Amino acid sequence: MKKQLIAVAIAASFVGATTQVQAAGFQLAESSATGLGRAFAGEAAMADNPAVQGRNPAMLSYLEGRQISAGAIYVMPDVDATGRVSLASPLLPQPITMNADALDVADNAAVPNFYYSNQLNDSWTWGLALNSNYGLSTELPAAHAASIFGNKTAITTVELNTNIAYRIDEHFTVGAGLRGVYGDGEIGASVPGWIEGVRAIPGLPAEVTSRLPAAGTELKHLEGDDFGYGWQVGASWQINANHRLGIAYHSHVELDLDGQARGLVYTGGTAEVEGYLPLELPAFAELASYHQLTENWAMHASINWTDWSVFNKLVAYFPGEQKPVGGLESDLVKEENFKDNWRFALGTSYQLNNAWLLRAGVALDKTAVDDEYRTITIPDTDRLWFSVGAGYAPSKNLTVDLGLTYIRAHGDAPINETQELMGLAQVAFQGDASGHVWLAGLQVTYKM
């Protein structure tokens, strides 16, 4: 049975919210350590190794013979959502306000990749890619002051695609591929620890205190998984020996995340009911250029677009015979109201000698959410990338690439979110999101 994801959505990117400082929403940019060293500038027009097909399948035409490339990028986030929670209710003599800082909420993680290319003849080249374009993970203690807004979010995706490229002539190549995407994940919310202080307020009616759940009790928990399909296309134009353009488009992928739901709101406890959550992973596109300015020095650039406006809201459905409390057919899990986002990158590479190639790059990754819709689970912000890298070729068949990137949140990122507590009170969070991420990657390529 499909398990573990009904929540990929609320995934706080950066996790949705917290690791998300890598790319907007819960999208991952880390396709290879080779590109990491130049902030992924010019990716759709580059021809370093088989990892190029992760961005533009048409670039396979530039690879000779058979090649294999594998690597991983280690993500080290330090993301904070600082603020205060306020509780207002006619049952309280006055509103209650308390600290709700959530510090370093995202875990370190590795994003692996694997690529293979095979030049069939002068015109045709095919390839295979295994990587991830979406992912996130974050967790708060079950009794944290802000856990009512979400104490656990996780999403893992694995994408396998096969690609084919065709060289039309010395100037133009085209390519296409089929994508298979598997995703699993979970999302949850729980009762904050301050509920015990509310229960102890003198004069609070017994019928009210008896309805208040214990601190740490699961309010909602959703998990599930699914497998979906998509496609990608690309093209390149070799303007002359020194200048090249590349363009690529990756389709959306629709997932129906089948799994289980439990918690006080859905089942009154630990019992589970079947449910699913439709989720559309957004389409994305890239326009890139490569410019060989001297024999040793090149510049490259990219403009990326992601169709995040499809991520409007998350609604869970319960089609089984056993329904949640109250006979619910569906439940609005979260309003997201994302918007399309853009990313701009500029990079450079310098061939130091026959063995060493140096890289560097910068990028501006725009947020996918307006201030009024930012949530504590997905505190998306503008991000600035600063990258350096190097490639070492100890032989003509072997290349080792290293990349290091520092990403920091840019600009203000206010968070204002409200949540009802059991029909008894309104809980509000007011704060800001901030943080940074270090990325370190290793890529090894072998020409067979």
C-alpha positions in Angstrom: 0.0 0.0 0.0 1.3 3.4 -0.8 2.7 4.9 2.3 4.4 7.9 3.8 3.6 11.0 2.0 0.3 12.7 2.3 2.4 15.5 3.3 5.0 16.1 0.8 3.2 19.3 0.5 3.6 20.8 3.7 7.0 20.1 3.4 8.7 22.9 4.7 11.2 23.3 2.2 13.4 23.7 3.4 12.3 21.7 4.4 9.9 23.5 2.9 10.7 25.5 5.5 13.8 24.7 6.7 16.2 23.5 4.4 14.6 25.3 1.8 17.2 27.8 1.7 18.6 25.8 -1.2 15.9 26.5 -3.7 12.3 27.8 -3.6 9.5 25.7 -2.2 10.7 22.2 -1.6 12.7 22.0 -4.8 16.3 20.9 -4.9 18.9 22.4 -7.2 21.7 19.9 -6.3 21.9 17.9 -9.5 25.7 17.4 -9.4 28.8 18.6 -7.5 30.2 19.7 -10.8 27.5 22.3 -11.2 27.6 23.2 -7.6 31.0 24.7 -8.0 29.6 27.4 -10.3 26.2 27.9 -8.5 24.6 25.9 -11.3 25.2 28.7 -13.8 24.8 27.7 -17.4 23.8 24.1 -16.6 21.5 23.7 -19.6 24.4 24.7 -21.9 27.3 22.8 -20.2 28.9 19.6 -21.3 31.1 18.5 -18.5 29.9 14.9 -17.9 26.7 12.8 -18.0 25.2 14.9 -15.3 24.3 17.4 -18.0 21.2 15.3 -18.8 19.7 16.2 -15.4 19.2 19.7 -16.7 19.2 19.4 -20.5 19.0 16.0 -22.4 20.2 17.7 -25.6 23.6 18.2 -24.1 24.3 14.5 -24.2 25.3 15.0 -27.9 28.5 16.7 -26.7 29.7 13.7 -24.8 32.0 11.2 -26.5 32.0 7.4 -26.0 30.6 5.9 -22.8 30.8 7.8 -19.5 29.6 7.2 -16.0 29.4 9.9 -13.3 28.3 9.6 -9.6 28.5 11.8 -6.6 26.7 13.4 -3.7 26.1 16.8 -2.2 26.0 17.1 1.6 23.6 19.7 2.9 24.3 21.4 6.2 21.5 23.9 7.0 21.2 26.3 10.0 17.7 27.7 9.7 15.7 29.5 12.4 12.1 30.7 12.7 12.1 33.2 15.6 8.9 34.7 17.0 6.2 34.5 19.6 2.9 32.7 20.0 -0.2 34.4 21.3 -3.3 32.7 22.6 -6.7 34.5 22.6 -10.0 33.2 23.9 -13.2 34.5 25.6 -12.4 31.9 28.3 -9.1 33.7 29.2 -9.0 36.9 31.3 -6.5 38.3 28.8 -4.4 37.1 25.8 -1.3 35.0 26.6 1.9 35.6 24.8 5.0 33.4 24.9 8.4 32.8 23.2 8.2 30.3 20.3 11.7 30.4 18.7 12.5 27.4 16.6 16.2 27.2 16.2 18.2 25.0 13.8 15.2 23.0 12.8 16.6 21.2 9.7 18.8 18.2 9.8 21.9 17.6 7.7 21.3 15.4 4.6 23.1 13.9 1.6 21.6 14.2 -1.9 23.2 11.5 -4.1 23.2 11.2 -7.9 24.2 8.8 -10.7 24.4 9.3 -14.5 25.4 7.3 -17.5 25.8 8.3 -21.2 26.5 6.2 -24.3 27.3 7.7 -27.7 25.7 5.3 -30.2 27.0 7.1 -33.3 27.8 10.6 -34.6 24.1 11.5 -34.4 22.6 9.7 -31.4 23.5 9.5 -27.7 21.4 8.1 -24.9 21.6 8.4 -21.2 20.3 7.3 -17.8 19.9 9.6 -14.7 19.1 8.9 -11.1 18.7 11.9 -8.9 16.2 14.0 -6.9 14.5 17.3 -7.7 12.4 17.7 -4.6 13.0 17.0 -0.9 13.0 18.3 2.7 13.0 17.4 6.3 12.4 19.3 9.6 11.2 18.5 13.1 10.3 20.2 16.3 9.8 18.7 19.7 6.2 17.5 20.1 5.5 20.0 22.9 7.3 23.0 21.3 5.3 26.3 21.6 4.8 26.3 17.8 4.1 22.6 17.2 0.4 23.3 16.6 1.5 24.8 13.2 3.5 21.6 12.3 6.1 19.7 14.3 7.3 17.3 11.6 7.6 17.5 7.9 9.6 15.2 5.6 9.6 14.5 1.9 12.0 12.3 -0.1 11.8 11.9 -3.9 13.8 9.7 -6.2 13.7 10.4 -10.0 14.8 7.9 -12.6 14.8 9.1 -16.2 16.1 7.9 -19.5 17.1 10.3 -22.2 18.0 10.4 -25.9 19.8 13.2 -27.8 20.1 13.8 -31.5 22.7 16.0 -33.3 21.0 17.7 -36.2 24.2 19.3 -37.5 27.3 21.1 -36.2 25.1 23.9 -34.7 21.9 22.2 -33.3 21.1 19.3 -31.0 17.8 18.2 -29.5 16.9 15.8 -26.7 14.1 14.3 -24.7 13.5 12.0 -21.8 10.9 10.2 -19.7 10.8 10.8 -16.0 9.6 8.4 -13.3 9.3 10.0 -9.8 8.8 8.2 -6.5 8.0 10.2 -3.4 7.3 9.4 0.2 6.9 11.6 3.3 4.9 12.7 6.3 3.6 15.7 8.1 2.3 16.2 11.6 1.2 18.7 14.2 0.9 18.3 17.9 -0.3 20.0 21.1 2.2 22.6 22.5 3.5 22.4 26.0 1.9 25.6 27.1 -1.5 23.8 27.1 -0.6 22.6 30.6 -0.3 26.2 31.8 -3.7 27.0 30.3 -5.2 24.0 32.0 -3.9 25.4 35.4 -5.5 28.9 35.0 -7.7 29.4 38.1 -11.4 29.7 37.3 -11.3 27.9 34.0 -14.4 25.8 33.8 -14.0 22.1 34.3 -15.8 21.2 31.1 -13.2 23.2 29.2 -10.1 21.8 31.0 -11.4 18.3 30.4 -11.4 18.9 26.7 -7.8 20.1 26.6 -5.5 17.3 25.3 -2.1 16.6 27.0 1.0 18.4 25.8 2.6 16.5 22.9 -0.6 14.8 21.8 -0.8 14.2 18.0 -3.4 16.5 16.5 -2.8 15.5 12.9 -0.4 13.0 11.3 -0.4 12.1 7.6 1.8 9.8 5.7 1.8 8.2 2.3 3.6 7.7 -1.1 3.1 7.4 -4.8 4.8 7.0 -8.1 4.3 9.5 -11.0 5.5 10.1 -14.5 6.7 13.1 -16.5 8.9 14.2 -19.4 11.6 16.6 -20.3 12.8 18.2 -23.6 15.8 20.3 -24.5 17.8 21.9 -27.3 21.1 23.6 -27.8 22.5 26.0 -30.4 26.2 26.2 -31.0 26.4 29.7 -32.3 30.1 29.4 -33.1 33.1 27.7 -31.7 33.0 29.9 -28.5 29.4 30.6 -27.8 26.5 28.2 -27.1 22.9 28.5 -25.9 20.8 25.8 -24.2 17.1 25.6 -23.3 15.3 22.9 -21.4 11.8 22.2 -20.0 10.7 19.6 -17.4 7.0 18.8 -17.2 5.0 18.7 -14.0 4.5 15.4 -12.2 1.1 14.5 -10.6 1.1 12.4 -7.5 -1.8 11.0 -5.5 -0.2 10.4 -2.2 -2.0 7.4 -0.8 -1.5 6.6 2.9 -2.9 6.9 6.4 -4.1 9.7 8.7 -4.4 9.7 12.4 -4.4 12.0 15.4 -6.9 13.7 17.7 -8.5 15.7 14.9 -8.9 12.8 12.5 -9.5 9.7 14.6 -9.5 10.8 18.2 -6.2 9.0 18.9 -3.8 6.5 17.3 -6.3 4.7 15.1 -5.7 5.2 11.3 -8.0 5.9 8.4 -7.1 5.7 4.7 -6.6 8.9 2.7 -4.8 10.5 -0.1 -3.6 14.0 -1.0 -3.2 15.1 -4.7 0.1 16.9 -5.2 1.4 18.4 -8.4 5.2 18.8 -8.5 5.7 21.9 -10.6 7.2 22.2 -14.1 10.5 24.1 -14.5 12.5 25.5 -17.3 16.0 26.9 -17.9 17.6 29.2 -20.5 21.4 29.0 -20.3 24.5 30.3 -22.2 28.2 29.4 -22.3 30.9 31.7 -23.6 34.5 30.8 -24.1 36.2 34.2 -23.8 39.8 33.1 -24.0 41.6 29.8 -24.5 41.5 29.2 -20.7 38.6 31.4 -19.4 34.8 30.9 -19.9 31.7 32.5 -18.5 28.2 31.0 -18.2 24.8 32.1 -17.1 21.3 30.8 -16.4 17.7 32.0 -15.9 15.5 29.4 -14.3 11.7 29.4 -13.9 9.5 27.1 -11.7 5.7 26.9 -12.0 5.1 27.1 -8.2 1.7 28.8 -8.7 0.2 25.3 -9.0 1.0 24.8 -5.3 -2.1 26.6 -4.1 -3.5 24.5 -1.3 -3.3 21.0 0.2 -6.5 19.1 0.6 -6.6 15.5 2.0 -9.4 13.2 0.9 -10.8 10.2 2.7 -12.5 7.8 0.3 -12.6 4.7 2.5 -15.6 3.3 4.4 -14.0 4.4 7.7 -14.1 8.2 7.9 -12.4 10.6 10.2 -14.2 12.1 13.2 -17.4 13.9 12.0 -17.6 11.9 8.8 -15.1 14.1 7.0 -14.8 13.5 3.2 -11.9 15.9 2.9 -9.8 18.3 4.9 -8.0 21.5 4.0 -4.6 20.7 5.4 -2.9 24.0 4.4 -3.3 27.1 2.3 0.0 27.8 0.5 -0.7 30.3 -2.3 2.7 30.0 -3.9 3.7 32.0 -6.9 6.0 31.3 -9.8 9.7 31.9 -8.9 12.8 32.9 -10.9 16.5 32.1 -10.3 19.4 34.0 -11.9 23.0 32.6 -11.9 26.3 33.8 -13.3 29.4 31.6 -13.2 32.9 31.3 -14.5 35.5 28.6 -15.1 39.3 28.8 -15.7 41.5 26.0 -17.1 44.6 26.4 -14.9 46.5 23.6 -16.6 45.8 20.2 -18.2 44.8 18.7 -14.8 43.0 21.5 -13.0 39.8 23.4 -13.8 38.7 26.1 -11.4 35.0 27.2 -11.0 33.0 29.9 -9.2 29.5 31.4 -9.4 26.8 33.4 -7.7 23.0 33.2 -7.9 19.9 34.9 -6.7 17.0 32.5 -6.0 13.7 34.4 -5.6 11.1 33.3 -3.1 8.0 31.5 -4.2 5.7 33.1 -1.6 4.5 36.6 -0.8 5.0 37.9 2.8 1.3 37.6 3.6 1.2 33.8 2.9 4.5 32.7 4.4 4.1 30.0 7.0 6.3 28.6 9.8 6.3 25.2 8.0 7.5 26.7 4.7 9.3 30.0 5.6 10.5 30.5 2.0 12.8 33.5 1.4 15.0 35.0 -1.2 18.4 33.3 -1.3 21.9 34.3 -2.4 24.4 31.7 -3.5 28.2 32.0 -3.4 30.0 29.0 -4.9 33.5 27.8 -5.7 34.7 24.5 -7.1 37.5 22.7 -8.9 37.9 19.7 -11.2 41.0 17.5 -11.2 41.8 15.1 -14.0 44.6 12.7 -12.9 44.2 10.9 -16.3 42.4 11.4 -19.6 39.6 9.0 -18.4 39.1 10.1 -14.8 37.9 13.4 -13.4 37.1 14.4 -9.8 35.0 17.5 -9.1 34.6 19.3 -5.8 32.1 22.0 -5.1 31.4 24.2 -2.0 28.5 26.7 -1.7 27.3 29.1 1.0 23.6 30.1 0.8 22.1 32.8 3.0 18.6 34.1 3.3 18.3 37.6 1.7 15.8 40.3 2.8 13.0 40.2 5.4 10.8 37.1 5.7 8.0 37.8 8.2 5.7 35.0 9.3 2.1 35.6 10.4 0.0 32.5 10.9 -3.1 31.6 12.9 -4.6 28.3 13.9 -7.7 27.3 15.9 -7.3 25.1 18.9 -10.2 22.7 19.4 -12.8 25.4 18.8 -11.7 27.0 22.2 -9.1 29.6 21.2 -7.2 31.2 18.4 -3.4 30.7 18.3 -1.2 33.1 16.4 2.5 33.0 15.5 4.3 36.2 14.6 8.0 36.1 13.7 10.7 35.9 11.1 12.6 33.3 9.1 16.4 33.5 8.7 19.3 31.2 8.2 22.0 29.9 6.0 23.1 26.6 4.4 26.5 25.1 3.5 26.7 22.6 0.6 29.7 20.4 -0.1 29.8 18.0 -3.0 32.0 15.4 -4.7 31.5 14.1 -8.2 33.6 11.3 -9.9 33.4 10.8 -13.7 35.0 8.0 -15.7 35.2 7.7 -19.5 35.1 4.0 -20.4 
